[in-house]
Amino acid sequence: MGQLRHAYFIGRTVLVRNGNVEEAARLINRILGKEGYLEQYRLTRYYEKPSQKRRRINFERCKAIYNEDMDRKIQFVMRKNRVDPFPGCS
């Protein structure tokens, strides 16, 4: 049997402790959200016109570039080994 060209669905099991179903549901939603399943479901639930898809992808790219730049600036400001951490504030 050759290699399969698709990924297997990996099942998630969450234990319900003391009959607390709400907590288990929140946990499974958090796991699915972190792995991107909920966003993928939301995007494929309805048809997305090609122009809307291009706009969304361009927006996501711009947002990623902006977030990366802001993270770099924050790390620059928050570094610890500066001579004067707050220049001009004496």
N, C-alpha and C positions, 0 to 999 in steps of 0.2 A: 504494500500500500504506500503510495507516494505521500509527499508532504501536503498538508491541507493549506489552501490559500487564504483561509480566513481564521481569525482568532476564535478560540473557544470562549463561550460565555463563562465567566468565573462567578460562581454563586457566592453570595454573601450570607453569612449566618450570624445573627445577633441573638444573644441569650436574653430572655426576658426574666429579670430578677424580681422576685416578690410580687409577681403579677403586674409590674409596672410597664404596661404596653406603650404608653406615651413616651417614656424615656427611650425605649428600644426603637420606636419609630423616629424620634429625633436623631438618634445615633445613626440609623441606616440612611436617613436623609443627609446627614452631614458627610458620611462616607461617599455616597453617590454624588453629592455636590462637589467634593474635593476632587473626585476622579473625572468630573466633567460629564457624567451621564445625564444629569438633569438639564444642563445647557444644551447638549446634543439633542435631547428629546424635544426641548422647547423650540430649537431651530428647525427640526424636521417635522414638526407637527403640522405645519401649513406650508403651502408652496411659497417659495421666496423668489420673487422676480430677479432676473440676472442683474438689473441695475441696482436693486436693493442689496443684493449680495455683494456687489462691488463696493457700494457705499459702506456696508457693515465691515467688510474686510479692511478697507482703507482706514476706517475709524479705529478698528482694533490695532492696526499697525501704528498709527499715530499715537494712540494711547499708550502702547507698549514703549515706544521711543520716549515719550514724555515721562512715563513712570521711571524708566531706566535713568534718564537724565536727572530727575529729581532725587532718586536714591543716591546717585553719585554725588550730587551737591550736598545732600544731608550727611553722607559719610565724610565728606571733606570738612564740613563744619563741625561734626561731632568727634573728630579725631582727638586723641588724648595728648599727644606729645608736642603740642604747640608751646612756643615760648610764652606768649601772652594769649590766653584763651579768649579774652574779650578785649581786643585792641580798642583804645579810645575810651574805655570805661574805667576810670580810676577813682 
